Amino acid sequence: HYPLRRQRQMCIRDRIHTFLFAVLFFLLSVGFIKQRTFASLRINTLSKVLIISILYGLVIEVLQGWVFIGRSIDLYDAIFNGFGCLVGYGLFLAIYGRESYV
């Protein structure tokens, strides 16, 4: 029963990673678009936010492996972080449309 329990926990963790990075992508996108101080952030916003979000997820995984004791780099976490960014991208397009954000 132990491997099944561990597999179920992994599934829940993967969904949490996906959800959190979808929210991160969506909120960063809306924030970049609605701010007025830096006009350059409003051009190609979704591409910039996608790069920032994916790099953020990768940096977190690398730091877990090198800095924190008892933690390790998990490739699946990084994959589901990236997948969450794509879900956030789709969510943003579904709500706001393409317009000039791409």
N, C-alpha and C positions, 0 to 999 in steps of 0.2 A: 504494500500500500504506500510505502514511502515515496517511490519514484512518481507515482500518480499524484500524490499530494504536492511534491516539489514542482511537477509540471503545471499543476493548476495555479500555484503561486506565481510561476513565471508568466503564465498567461495574463494574470491580473496585473502584474508589474508592467508587462508590455503595453497593456491597454492604458495604464496610468501614464506611462511615458508618452504614448501617442496623444492622449488627451491634453497633457500639460504643454507639449510642444505645439499642438494645434492652437491652444489658447495663446501661447507666447507669440506665434506667428500672427495671429489675427489682431491681437492688441498692439503689437509693434507696427503693423501695417496701418491700422487706424490712427495710431499716434503720429506716425510719420506724415500721414496725409493731412491731418487736422492741424498740425503745428504750422506756424507762420514765420518762425525765426530763421530757419535754414531752408531756403527755396530749393537747394540741390537735393534735399531728401524727398521732395515731392515728385522728382523726375525718376522714372524707372523704379518706383518704390518697391514693388513686389519682388523684383529681382534682388535688390539690395537687402530686403528683409529676409528673403530665402537664404542668401549667402550668410548673413549675420546669424540667423537662427541655427543653421546647420553647423557653422563653425563653433558656435556656443555649445552645442551638444557634444561636438568632438572634443573641445577643450575640457569640458566637465569629465568626460570619460578618461582622458589622458591624465588629468589631475588626480582622479580616483586611483589610478594605477601607480602613479609616482609619488604623490604627496601623502595621501591618507593611509594610515596603518590599518590593515584588516580589510581594505577595499581592493578591488582589481578592475582592470579594464574589461568591459563586457561588450563584445561586438554587437550582440543583439540589442542592447540598450541604445547604442549609437544608431543602429538601423531603424529602430522604432522611433527614436527622436526625429530622424529625417523623415520618416513616414508621417509623423505628426505634423511636421512643417508642411508637407504636401496636403494633408487634410485641412490644415488651416488656410492654405492657399485656395483650395476648392471652396471652403466655407466663405472666405472673403469674396471670391468671385460670385458665389451664389447670392450674397447679400448686396454687394455694391456694384457688381458687373465689372466689365473690363475697362471701359473709358480710357483714361490716359495713365492709369496706374501701372501698366505693364511695362 
